[in-house]
Amino acid sequence: MRYRLQEAIELRSTGHAEEARAILVDLVALYPDDAQINYLTAGVHDNLGREREAIKQGLSGPDLEGAFLGLGSSYRIIGAYQSAEETFRRGMAMFPDNRALQVFLAMTLYNLHLYHEAMELLLTTLAETTSDESILQYKRGILFYAPQLDQVWDEE
């Protein structure tokens, strides 16, 4: 298994994503609980624009959510911010209740200098998920101000 996995990694890194995908699809069928194989399979499908096929191949639920999070985070870490944003947004479209995807997207938006959108997403996520009483006390205000951080209210 490790030899085939390494072969798939090398094929993908040398631009042979289709060949890598074929190997990874076989491996994920044999080892459906292997996180690395699931992650790499999701990644190669993402690179090929075949996310729906990844779902058909058995990536679903927490595995697929984790694959979106892992791949997007990897893109962000290496500075591929556009790819990270696209990956997180695709993940959020499929898993709109996954707050981790939202937080990682907010970090990516910060990296893209989209500060307003990043802060709005982060503040909204915080207000909607916290159990901290001192924040919950101001939840309504936080949710009100989050989309209008640049707004100045004149007293006149």
C-alpha positions as CSV (number, residue, x, y, z in Angstrom):
1,M,0.0,0.0,0.0
2,R,2.7,2.5,0.9
3,Y,4.5,1.9,-2.4
4,R,1.3,2.7,-4.3
5,L,0.6,5.7,-2.2
6,Q,4.1,7.1,-2.8
7,E,3.6,6.4,-6.6
8,A,0.4,8.4,-6.6
9,I,2.1,11.3,-4.7
10,E,4.9,11.4,-7.2
11,L,2.5,11.2,-10.2
12,R,0.5,14.1,-8.8
13,S,3.6,16.2,-8.1
14,T,4.9,15.7,-11.7
15,G,1.6,16.7,-13.3
16,H,0.0,13.3,-13.8
17,A,-3.1,13.9,-11.7
18,E,-5.3,11.5,-13.7
19,E,-2.9,8.6,-13.1
20,A,-2.6,9.6,-9.5
21,R,-6.3,9.7,-9.2
22,A,-6.7,6.2,-10.5
23,I,-4.3,4.8,-7.9
24,L,-5.9,6.8,-5.1
25,V,-9.4,5.7,-5.9
26,D,-8.3,2.1,-5.8
27,L,-6.5,2.8,-2.5
28,V,-9.4,4.5,-0.9
29,A,-11.6,1.6,-1.8
30,L,-9.2,-0.8,0.0
31,Y,-8.5,1.5,2.9
32,P,-11.6,3.7,3.4
33,D,-10.6,4.8,7.0
34,D,-7.0,5.9,6.1
35,A,-7.0,9.7,6.6
36,Q,-4.0,10.3,4.4
37,I,-5.4,8.4,1.5
38,N,-8.8,10.2,1.9
39,Y,-7.0,13.5,2.1
40,L,-4.9,12.9,-1.0
41,T,-7.9,11.5,-2.9
42,A,-9.9,14.6,-2.2
43,G,-7.0,16.8,-3.1
44,V,-6.4,15.2,-6.5
45,H,-10.2,15.4,-7.3
46,D,-10.1,19.0,-6.3
47,N,-7.2,19.7,-8.6
48,L,-9.0,18.0,-11.4
49,G,-12.3,19.9,-10.7
50,R,-14.0,16.6,-9.9
51,E,-15.3,17.1,-6.3
52,R,-18.6,15.5,-7.0
53,E,-16.8,12.4,-8.2
54,A,-14.9,12.3,-5.0
55,I,-18.2,12.1,-3.2
56,K,-19.2,9.2,-5.4
57,Q,-15.9,7.4,-4.7
58,G,-16.8,7.3,-1.0
59,L,-15.6,10.6,0.4
60,S,-18.6,12.0,2.3
61,G,-19.6,13.5,5.6
62,P,-16.7,14.1,8.1
63,D,-14.1,12.7,5.6
64,L,-15.1,15.1,2.9
65,E,-15.4,18.0,5.4
66,G,-11.9,17.2,6.7
67,A,-10.6,17.0,3.2
68,F,-11.9,20.5,2.3
69,L,-10.5,21.8,5.5
70,G,-7.1,20.1,5.1
71,L,-6.7,21.0,1.5
72,G,-7.8,24.6,2.0
73,S,-5.5,25.0,5.0
74,S,-2.6,23.5,3.0
75,Y,-3.1,26.0,0.2
76,R,-3.3,28.9,2.7
77,I,-0.1,27.8,4.5
78,I,1.9,27.8,1.2
79,G,0.5,31.2,0.2
80,A,-1.9,29.9,-2.5
81,Y,-4.6,32.1,-1.1
82,Q,-6.9,32.1,-4.1
83,S,-7.0,28.3,-4.2
84,A,-7.5,28.3,-0.4
85,E,-10.5,30.6,-0.7
86,E,-12.0,28.6,-3.5
87,T,-11.6,25.4,-1.6
88,F,-13.1,26.8,1.6
89,R,-16.0,28.3,-0.3
90,R,-16.7,25.0,-2.0
91,G,-16.6,23.2,1.3
92,M,-18.9,25.8,2.9
93,A,-21.4,25.3,0.0
94,M,-21.5,21.6,0.8
95,F,-21.3,21.9,4.6
96,P,-22.8,25.3,5.5
97,D,-22.8,24.5,9.2
98,N,-19.1,23.7,9.5
99,R,-17.8,26.6,11.5
100,A,-14.2,25.6,11.2
101,L,-14.4,26.1,7.4
102,Q,-15.8,29.6,8.1
103,V,-13.0,30.5,10.5
104,F,-10.3,29.2,8.1
105,L,-12.0,31.1,5.2
106,A,-11.8,34.3,7.4
107,M,-8.1,33.8,7.9
108,T,-7.7,33.4,4.1
109,L,-9.7,36.5,3.5
110,Y,-7.4,38.3,5.8
111,N,-4.4,37.1,3.8
112,L,-6.2,38.3,0.6
113,H,-6.5,41.8,2.3
114,L,-10.3,41.4,2.4
115,Y,-10.4,42.6,5.9
116,H,-14.0,43.7,6.1
117,E,-15.3,40.3,4.9
118,A,-12.9,38.5,7.1
119,M,-13.9,40.4,10.2
120,E,-17.6,40.1,9.5
121,L,-17.4,36.3,9.0
122,L,-15.3,35.9,12.1
123,L,-17.4,38.1,14.3
124,T,-20.6,36.4,13.1
125,T,-19.2,33.0,13.7
126,L,-18.0,34.0,17.2
127,A,-21.3,35.5,18.2
128,E,-23.3,32.5,16.9
129,T,-21.1,29.8,18.5
130,T,-19.7,31.1,21.7
131,S,-20.9,30.0,25.1
132,D,-19.0,32.9,26.8
133,E,-21.6,34.9,28.8
134,S,-19.8,38.2,28.4
135,I,-19.9,37.9,24.6
136,L,-23.5,36.5,24.5
137,Q,-24.6,39.5,26.5
138,Y,-23.6,41.6,23.4
139,K,-24.5,39.1,20.7
140,R,-27.2,41.2,19.2
141,G,-24.9,44.2,19.0
142,I,-22.0,42.2,17.5
143,L,-24.3,40.7,14.8
144,F,-25.6,44.2,14.1
145,Y,-22.2,45.8,13.7
146,A,-20.3,42.9,12.1
147,P,-21.4,43.8,8.5
148,Q,-21.0,47.5,9.0
149,L,-17.7,47.9,10.7
150,D,-16.8,51.0,8.7
151,Q,-20.1,52.7,9.4
152,V,-19.9,55.9,11.5
153,W,-23.1,57.2,13.1
154,D,-23.2,61.0,13.4
155,E,-25.1,62.4,16.3
156,E,-26.4,65.3,14.3
